[in-house]
Amino acid sequence: MAGAIVKTLKLKDPIEQGDGQPPITELNFRKPEAGDLWNLPLTGATMGDQLECAGKLCGMLGNELKKLSVADMFEVVSFFGTFFPGGPPTGKK
């Protein structure tokens, strides 16, 4: 995985790997680069789109991410969203 780790997310429900491998208990994310988001739709991104991009940031494949619990999935997507700047101001405060 390239880039410095910017967040470690401890999973509420570890992902079992089988084949005698220890379960995955945490995901280590790096900061995204433009290429990581190259195919992400600007509007209407699906949960799968977001998880695919998040997987690039933590070095996990889509099939592995599909094993996330729903609670962990929302944590991953929520964290992924923190990399995006807010939209333009919509009015006066």
C-alpha positions in Angstrom: 0.0 0.0 0.0 1.5 3.3 -1.0 1.3 6.4 1.1 1.3 7.0 4.8 -1.5 5.6 7.0 -3.9 8.3 7.9 -6.5 6.3 9.8 -6.8 2.8 11.3 -10.4 1.6 11.6 -10.9 -1.2 14.1 -13.6 -3.5 12.9 -16.5 -4.2 15.2 -16.9 -7.6 13.5 -13.5 -9.1 12.2 -13.5 -10.6 8.7 -12.7 -14.3 8.8 -10.3 -15.3 6.1 -10.1 -19.1 6.4 -7.1 -21.2 5.3 -5.6 -20.8 8.7 -5.1 -17.0 8.2 -5.9 -14.8 11.2 -9.1 -12.7 10.9 -8.8 -9.1 9.7 -9.5 -6.9 12.8 -8.6 -3.5 11.4 -8.2 -1.6 8.2 -5.4 0.9 7.6 -6.3 3.7 5.2 -4.0 6.0 3.3 -5.0 9.4 1.9 -6.5 9.1 -1.6 -4.9 10.4 -4.8 -6.8 11.5 -7.9 -6.2 8.2 -9.6 -8.1 6.4 -6.8 -11.2 8.4 -7.6 -10.8 8.3 -11.4 -13.9 6.2 -12.1 -16.0 7.4 -9.2 -19.2 9.1 -10.4 -19.5 12.7 -9.3 -23.2 12.2 -8.6 -25.1 9.1 -7.8 -22.2 7.0 -6.5 -23.5 3.7 -5.2 -22.4 2.0 -2.0 -20.4 -0.4 -4.2 -18.6 2.5 -5.9 -17.6 4.0 -2.6 -16.5 0.7 -1.1 -14.5 0.0 -4.2 -12.6 3.3 -3.8 -12.2 2.8 -0.1 -10.8 -0.7 -0.8 -8.0 0.9 -2.8 -7.1 3.0 0.1 -6.8 0.1 2.5 -5.5 -2.5 0.1 -8.6 -4.8 0.2 -10.4 -6.3 -2.8 -14.1 -6.0 -3.4 -14.7 -9.6 -2.5 -13.1 -9.0 0.9 -15.0 -5.8 1.5 -18.3 -7.7 0.8 -17.6 -9.6 4.0 -17.8 -6.4 6.2 -20.6 -6.3 8.6 -23.2 -3.6 7.9 -22.0 -1.5 10.9 -18.4 -1.7 9.7 -19.5 -1.0 6.1 -21.1 2.3 7.2 -18.0 3.2 9.2 -15.8 2.7 6.1 -18.1 4.8 3.9 -18.4 7.5 6.5 -14.6 7.7 6.8 -14.2 7.7 3.0 -16.5 10.7 2.8 -14.1 12.8 5.0 -11.7 13.1 2.2 -14.1 15.2 0.1 -14.4 19.0 0.5 -17.7 20.5 1.3 -19.8 22.0 -1.5 -20.0 25.7 -2.2 -21.9 27.9 0.3 -25.6 27.9 -0.2 -26.6 31.1 1.6 -25.8 33.5 4.4 -25.7 32.5 8.0 
